Amino acid sequence: MSSIAAAFVQRGKKIVAIGRNYAAHAKELNNATPKEPFFFLKPTTSYVSSGGRVEIPRGIIAHHEVELGLIIGKGGRDIPKANAAAHIAGYTLAVDMTARNLQDKVKKAGLPWSAAKGFDTFTPIGPFIPKTTVADPHALRLSLKINGITKQDGTTSDMIFRIPRLIEHISSIMTLEEGDLILTGTPEGVGEVVPGDKVECSLSDSNGEELAALEFTAAAREGGYEFQA
């Protein structure tokens, strides 16, 4: 196991986040289902460890998106699907926090999403899970609760593009490096997180055994960015 991969939060160089990889999620936001994978980048400065605090900037409507993450253990370029598994070191549980009103504003203007996805603390992250402990990454259950009420409850079997295809596609565009995190998309049920909320997430296998847990609280950010409609 790569020591860089196991310490991906501290040593990884990039977060590659797949968009609209669950049909029901694309539909709930009135987005078209993609014909090929598409992705955006998040800065590693957006990581916040389990037990931490997500800071919501002034005027921002922040949405939760719980996701399975995979960590690259062996870098590469132009990786074929057949070889993709050899490049995976492990998995993790993550939340791709999104400034939804800012995202909607910049999308309408044809501008990038970087700010809407890249605020500090906007990638709550769980523990490293060695791939040897995950029999089938496409048979996992993702769930997210806010103040004890389930908001997202989905299975990775509903991915439109499976993990080998994602690795093939991303590496055909940019080199993947040890410690990089790929967020594989979110199931339906995304919604708002407001200051004071407690968020609890879980990743479990097909037998119901929990592989990872992630929790955080939300708070109002002091200073910094303020959304202007």
C-alpha positions in Angstrom: 0.0 0.0 0.0 1.3 3.4 -1.0 2.1 5.6 2.0 1.1 8.6 -0.1 -2.2 7.1 -0.9 -3.0 6.2 2.8 -2.1 9.9 3.7 -4.0 11.3 0.7 -5.6 14.1 2.6 -2.2 15.5 3.6 -0.2 14.4 0.5 -2.6 14.2 -2.5 -2.4 16.8 -5.2 -5.9 17.0 -6.6 -9.5 16.0 -6.2 -11.3 15.0 -9.4 -15.1 15.1 -9.0 -17.4 13.3 -11.4 -20.6 15.1 -12.2 -24.1 13.6 -12.8 -23.0 10.0 -12.5 -26.4 8.9 -11.0 -29.4 9.3 -13.3 -31.8 10.1 -10.5 -29.6 12.9 -9.2 -29.2 14.4 -12.7 -33.0 14.4 -13.0 -33.6 16.0 -9.6 -31.5 19.0 -10.6 -33.1 19.1 -14.1 -29.8 18.2 -15.8 -29.3 16.0 -18.8 -27.8 12.6 -18.4 -24.2 12.8 -19.8 -23.1 10.7 -22.8 -19.6 10.4 -21.4 -18.1 11.1 -18.0 -17.4 14.7 -17.1 -15.6 16.1 -14.2 -14.5 19.2 -12.3 -11.6 19.8 -9.9 -11.7 20.7 -6.2 -8.7 22.0 -4.3 -7.2 19.8 -1.6 -7.5 22.8 0.8 -11.3 22.0 0.8 -10.7 18.8 2.9 -12.0 18.8 6.4 -11.7 15.6 8.5 -14.5 13.7 10.2 -15.6 15.5 13.4 -14.8 18.8 11.9 -16.8 21.8 10.9 -18.1 22.9 7.5 -18.1 26.7 7.2 -20.9 28.2 5.1 -20.1 31.6 3.6 -22.5 34.5 3.9 -25.4 34.3 1.5 -24.5 30.8 0.3 -27.1 28.0 0.0 -24.9 25.0 0.7 -26.0 21.5 -0.5 -24.7 18.1 0.6 -23.7 15.4 -1.9 -22.5 12.1 -0.3 -20.1 10.1 -2.5 -17.8 7.1 -2.7 -14.2 8.3 -3.2 -11.4 6.3 -4.7 -7.7 6.9 -4.0 -5.1 6.5 -6.7 -2.1 4.3 -5.5 -0.3 4.0 -8.8 -0.1 7.0 -11.1 -0.6 6.8 -14.8 -1.7 8.3 -18.1 -4.0 6.7 -20.7 -5.0 3.9 -18.3 -7.2 1.3 -20.1 -10.3 0.1 -18.3 -8.8 -3.4 -18.1 -5.9 -2.1 -16.0 -7.8 0.4 -13.9 -8.0 -1.7 -10.7 -4.2 -1.9 -10.4 -4.1 1.9 -10.0 -6.5 2.0 -7.0 -5.1 1.9 -3.5 -8.3 2.2 -1.6 -11.6 4.1 -1.1 -13.1 6.6 1.2 -16.4 8.3 2.1 -16.8 12.0 1.2 -19.2 14.8 0.9 -19.0 17.2 -2.0 -20.4 20.3 -0.5 -21.8 22.7 -3.2 -22.7 26.4 -3.1 -25.9 25.8 -5.1 -27.0 29.3 -5.6 -23.5 30.3 -6.7 -23.3 27.3 -9.0 -26.6 28.2 -10.6 -25.5 31.8 -11.1 -22.2 30.9 -12.8 -23.8 28.1 -14.9 -26.3 30.5 -16.3 -23.4 32.8 -17.2 -21.4 30.0 -18.8 -18.7 30.3 -16.2 -16.7 27.6 -14.3 -17.9 26.0 -11.1 -14.6 26.3 -9.2 -15.8 28.8 -6.6 -19.1 26.9 -6.0 -17.2 23.7 -5.2 -13.9 24.9 -3.8 -14.6 26.8 -0.6 -12.4 25.8 2.4 -14.0 22.9 4.3 -16.3 21.9 1.3 -14.9 18.4 1.1 -15.6 16.6 4.4 -13.6 13.3 4.2 -13.6 10.0 5.9 -10.9 7.4 6.6 -8.7 5.6 4.0 -10.2 2.1 3.3 -7.7 -0.4 1.8 -9.1 -1.8 -1.4 -8.6 -5.3 -0.1 -11.5 -4.8 2.3 -13.9 -3.8 -0.4 -15.1 -6.8 -2.4 -17.2 -4.9 -4.9 -17.1 -1.1 -5.0 -20.3 -1.2 -7.2 -22.3 -2.9 -4.4 -22.0 -0.3 -1.6 -24.6 1.8 0.1 -24.2 5.5 0.7 -26.3 7.3 3.3 -26.5 10.8 4.8 -28.5 12.0 7.7 -29.1 15.6 8.9 -30.0 15.9 12.6 -30.9 12.2 12.5 -33.2 12.3 9.5 -32.1 10.4 6.4 -31.7 12.6 3.3 -29.7 10.4 1.0 -29.7 6.6 0.8 -28.4 5.1 -2.4 -26.2 2.4 -3.9 -23.1 2.6 -6.0 -24.7 0.0 -8.4 -26.7 2.9 -9.8 -23.6 4.6 -11.2 -24.0 5.5 -14.9 -20.2 5.2 -15.6 -18.4 2.6 -13.5 -15.0 3.1 -11.9 -12.8 1.6 -14.6 -14.5 3.8 -17.2 -13.9 6.9 -14.9 -10.2 6.1 -14.5 -9.8 5.5 -18.2 -11.6 8.8 -19.1 -9.8 11.0 -16.6 -6.4 9.6 -17.3 -6.9 10.2 -21.1 -7.1 13.9 -20.3 -4.8 14.4 -17.3 -2.2 12.2 -15.6 -3.4 10.6 -12.3 -0.9 10.7 -9.5 -0.5 8.8 -6.2 -2.8 10.3 -3.6 -5.3 11.8 -6.0 -8.9 11.4 -5.0 -11.7 10.7 -7.5 -15.2 11.4 -6.3 -17.5 9.1 -8.2 -20.8 11.0 -8.0 -23.8 11.3 -5.7 -27.2 9.6 -5.5 -30.4 11.5 -5.4 -31.6 13.4 -2.3 -29.2 16.3 -2.2 -30.4 19.3 -0.2 -29.5 22.2 2.0 -27.2 22.2 5.1 -27.6 25.2 7.4 -25.5 26.4 10.3 -26.2 24.3 13.4 -26.9 21.1 11.5 -25.2 17.8 12.4 -24.5 15.6 9.4 -23.8 11.9 9.6 -22.7 9.7 6.7 -22.1 6.0 6.3 -20.7 3.7 3.7 -21.6 0.0 4.0 -21.2 -3.2 2.0 -23.9 -5.5 0.6 -24.0 -7.4 3.9 -24.8 -4.2 5.8 -21.4 -4.0 7.4 -20.2 -0.4 7.9 -16.9 0.3 6.1 -16.6 4.0 7.0 -18.5 6.7 8.9 -18.2 10.5 8.5 -19.7 13.3 10.5 -19.5 17.0 10.7 -21.3 20.1 11.9 -22.2 23.1 9.9 -21.4 26.7 11.0 -21.6 30.2 9.5 -18.2 31.3 8.2 -17.0 34.6 9.7 -15.6 37.0 7.1 -14.4 36.0 3.7 -16.7 35.6 0.7 -20.3 37.0 0.6 -22.7 35.9 -2.2 -24.3 38.6 -4.3 -27.3 37.6 -6.4 
